[in-house]
Amino acid sequence: MTQRTPLSHLAPGQQGVIAAVDGPEGLRQRLAALGFRAGRAVVVLRRASLRGPLHVRLGT
């Protein structure tokens, strides 16, 4: 069984594959337009403190 971890829980340097994009329809559409789709590889590059933005790289 594959473990699912929210993107916000990954540390810089950790990578994974997007299993699903959850949230309101408008947010899901915006993330899809940015390339966040199920099956895409993602790597966390940097995390801001205090739940700030994540910098990620999509694809390999």
FENZILIN-V128874 format. One record per backbone hydrogen bond with DSSP energy under -1.0 kcal/mol. CO is the residue of the C=O (numbers start at 1). NH is the residue of the N-H. E is the energy in kcal/mol with one decimal. If there is no record, write none. Layout:
CO:NH:E
CO:NH:E
This chain:
6:9:-2.1
7:10:-1.6
11:14:-2.4
14:44:-2.4
16:42:-2.6
18:39:-3.7
24:28:-2.5
25:29:-2.5
26:30:-2.1
27:31:-2.7
28:32:-2.3
29:33:-2.1
30:34:-1.3
31:36:-2.8
32:35:-1.2
35:37:-1.2
37:40:-2.0
40:18:-2.9
41:59:-2.8
42:16:-2.4
43:57:-2.4
44:13:-3.5
46:55:-3.0
53:48:-2.1
55:45:-3.1
55:46:-1.7
57:43:-2.2
